[in-house]
Amino acid sequence: MTSATDLTLAGARGALARREISAVELTRTFIGAVEALNPRLNAYITVTPDLALRQAEAADAALGRGEGRALTGIPLAIKDLFCTAGTRTTAASRILGNFVPPYESTVSGNLLRDGAVFLGKANLDEFAMGSSNATSAFGGVENPWKRRDAPEAVLVPGGSSGGSAAAVAARLALGATATDTGGSIRQPAAFCGIAGIKPTYGRCSRFGVVAFASSLDQAGPVARTVEDCAILLGSMAGFDPKDSTSADMPVPDFAAACARGVKGLRIGIPREYRLDGMPAEIEALWRQGMDWLKAEGAELVDISLPHTRYALPTYYIVAPAEASSNLARYDGVRFGLREDGEDLRDLYERTRAAGFGDEVKRRILIGTYVLSAGYYDAYYVKAQQVRTLIKRDFDQAWERVDAILTPATPSAAFGRDDKQDDPVAMYLNDVFTVTANLAGIPGLSVPAGLDAKGLPLGLQVLGRPFDEETVFAVGAALERAAGFDAVPAVRAGA
Amino acid sequence: MSYTLEGASGAWEVVIGLEVHAQVTSQAKLFSGAATEFGAEPNSQVSFIDAGFPGMLPVINRECVAQAVRTGLGLNAQINLWSRFDRKNYFYADLPQGYQISQYQYPVVGQGVIEIQLGDGSTKQIGITRLHLEQDAGKSLHDQHPSKSFIDLNRSGVALMEIVSEPDMRSPEEAGAYLTKLRQILRYLGTCDGNMEQGSLRADVNVSVRRPGEGFRTRCEVKNVNSIRFVMQAVEAEARRQIEVWEDGGEVVQETRLFDTQRGVTRSMRSKEDAHDYRYFPDPDLPPLVLEQAWVDGLKAALPELPDARRARYVGDFGLTPYDAHVLTLEKETAAFYEAVAKGRDPKMAANWITGDFFAGLNRTGHGIGDSPVSAENLGGLLDLIKDGTLSGKLAKEVLEAMFETGKPPAVLVEERGLKQVTDTGAIEAVIEQVMAANAGKVEEYRSGKDKLFGFFVGQTMKAMQGKGNPALVNELLKKKLG
């Protein structure tokens, strides 16, 4: 038998059900892996081995009683943006200090309800703002993949869910929660050679998730296979009366949809996603993806999403605007970091100067600016109008196609020192992913191949609102065709 | 005769508009399940939502929306089936989220109108611009510690209705009458308790002055005035200040001011220059508020009778004077008390007794209608004793006084104190004979044509009977005996 850490989530679930392995054994194996590799990778900000073992014991007891649920005994990493009752939650920011929430986010609570084991809290960009995990106040995360030509170079895992993606890729968890505001699930999944889905806006509750940009934030899973993502999303999703933007819709059997196949599906290929200067390998992988789907019986349809080029600027107005308001509550008055001052204003200024990192400050400034009197109409209102047009592009596309295939990212993982001094170059990472957030539609990133340097590349499948099932069907078909079995250089059991 | 203030250079007209913040009567806050009771221990009614904790989200309280719609209906206003919540961003220690959720661009209630009653019996229509829902902030306490401020978040997140009037008022009296009427409507509807001392009703008063016939000049806003009397005083004080500024060749600058109730003057709080940029934008945590017409219709059908309708009914059905009808309908409790007394009795007589001796008794004993020692049932019983001749009007006043002191039913007091009217003709005749015997000279004078002396004999007879003689019988028997 291979190492337990090499099991897929579905595989581990089977092994647990058949009692081939106990939840405690499985959890111990993962705790050991985390202890061995986390000091290097920094994928976790906080590890909770004692809690994990208690949960694993409870899981074994439940399995023994024949009361196993969808995730009973499955060790997971929880992005440190989800509030976890009794466990420090940082959002990778100094400003939250040693904040220990007295409440559980709905999504993590749903996972606990279904028997999951929490290994710890995964690293991320501060307040989920970033594409490289470099903005974390707890240090960057190392991508477990290595370039063939420079095996010593430290690559970024992508962001903001870089800790989640790196932990799963390096076999430090069977799956992880993540969040996606502009690509924060799909880009790190692609950079780390794993799968990740941002579901439809409203599919997962935002209650208890530290807010970045409320109209764009959406929780979703990352895991090593599409099916594992489907299993996790099935637990995470569902209507929550505590979130007014949560959708009161039944949660379908996402895992079953993975086996549907793509025969007869119409797959849209948007011409606007063919960027000037895009690496040839990305282009080639995209063509390969088209061929795979065609071979499986899908029909390819050329489509146009004419407002795509405005998506990134629109996103970088809407997201900072909401963030500037959402982050106002971190003021040193009630919780988290406080830097005392001469008076109230001084306390605010000292606390926020010390508590927020540069990228967060940059976005608060941008957001404050675009909402200011005299600029609101020119920026925020205009951006909302463009957002409506982007949504309409997709609405029109859905009249002709069932899903859309695009590359997940414009490049493979880059070096830790690249792009850090150019925020705009960094923002371009999101170019293929932000549209799904602006339109509120589901998007899945599937590992589909390696570039010449041996780094993973992903394809993205976009779908109709609340039609994650088709997205999973297409994603699973790509996964089968790609037969992606490459593994990162740094991983447990290696 | 319209109200003007006389300056050194002539008459000035005053223009007033009010923004009233009315706390919604509800069990829970606007976006959280925390309680709203007044006077609870500091920070004992605070949810994680009200305290702005990470990841907390607002969920609208349906009852608060219903209360706002009821109020809108009571103000004869348009109900907007589509409205939206915006964030008003500013930093303050008692504003945990760093923004207030309010309805900036699209309020739930649009234009309406109410009619106010003025002292000379006239009425005036005052336009309502809008009503919107918003969250209250917490309270900063600066007097608890020499160097620290304390924060009480009990009020944080409590639902407020901001009710904005048109600049339709032209005198302190009109401003006072408007606030009185608004409070009356809110109390009738049960949507706000109207308690200004506890801060559940607060007014921001916008005042400007102008020469009669002129367009509007610059206005100033006097913030957070907490009684009707102070609103009236603040209007006059601010108007006089502005007149002085204009007449001295100066310019009134738009600013926010506070009313110093001790000295009766307004003081500058902040000018327009350092006004906040609130960076309003739609709250992405809340979908638009969409109401169904059928739901609004249901609320409308269930509305209680409002003061104007009740007043009209008292005049039309009961034959009361407009003034009595106005007085009796001012407070919902008074009207209910009146109706309980008037039920099955002479409504005018009931009105006279309540507005006369009963109100005087409340005043004298320092009670309100809510804790009156005399119940509606007992006051009704008193009227019944007058009606059936047991008590004269004079005796009834005496009994009512005793009722205020003891709280006992009138019949019991009549029995205890022997206040029953004497209707036994034999007994009255006997007294009359004694009076006539004792005043033989006066009897002569009367019989020789001095009619005016009749009152003297009535007085003497009643005096001898300690006031208990039935006045009609005393009169009748005296006439017969004196011949």
Chai-1 contact restraints between the chains, C-beta under 6 A:
chainA,res_idxA,chainB,res_idxB,connection_type,confidence,min_distance_angstrom,max_distance_angstrom,comment,restraint_id
A,C83,B,G55,contact,1.0,0.0,6.0,A-B,restraint_1
A,F207,B,L57,contact,1.0,0.0,6.0,A-B,restraint_2
A,G208,B,G55,contact,1.0,0.0,6.0,A-B,restraint_3
A,V209,B,G55,contact,1.0,0.0,6.0,A-B,restraint_4
A,V210,B,P54,contact,1.0,0.0,6.0,A-B,restraint_5
A,V210,B,G55,contact,1.0,0.0,6.0,A-B,restraint_6
A,S214,B,P284,contact,1.0,0.0,6.0,A-B,restraint_7
A,S214,B,D285,contact,1.0,0.0,6.0,A-B,restraint_8
A,S215,B,P284,contact,1.0,0.0,6.0,A-B,restraint_9
A,D243,B,L57,contact,1.0,0.0,6.0,A-B,restraint_10
A,S244,B,V59,contact,1.0,0.0,6.0,A-B,restraint_11
A,S244,B,L286,contact,1.0,0.0,6.0,A-B,restraint_12
A,E322,B,P284,contact,1.0,0.0,6.0,A-B,restraint_13
A,S325,B,R87,contact,1.0,0.0,6.0,A-B,restraint_14
A,S325,B,N89,contact,1.0,0.0,6.0,A-B,restraint_15
A,S325,B,Y99,contact,1.0,0.0,6.0,A-B,restraint_16
A,A328,B,G98,contact,1.0,0.0,6.0,A-B,restraint_17
A,R329,B,G52,contact,1.0,0.0,6.0,A-B,restraint_18
A,R329,B,Q97,contact,1.0,0.0,6.0,A-B,restraint_19
A,R329,B,G98,contact,1.0,0.0,6.0,A-B,restraint_20
A,V333,B,A93,contact,1.0,0.0,6.0,A-B,restraint_21
A,R334,B,A51,contact,1.0,0.0,6.0,A-B,restraint_22
A,L344,B,A93,contact,1.0,0.0,6.0,A-B,restraint_23
A,Y348,B,F91,contact,1.0,0.0,6.0,A-B,restraint_24
A,L371,B,R279,contact,1.0,0.0,6.0,A-B,restraint_25
A,L371,B,F281,contact,1.0,0.0,6.0,A-B,restraint_26
A,S372,B,D277,contact,1.0,0.0,6.0,A-B,restraint_27
A,A373,B,D277,contact,1.0,0.0,6.0,A-B,restraint_28
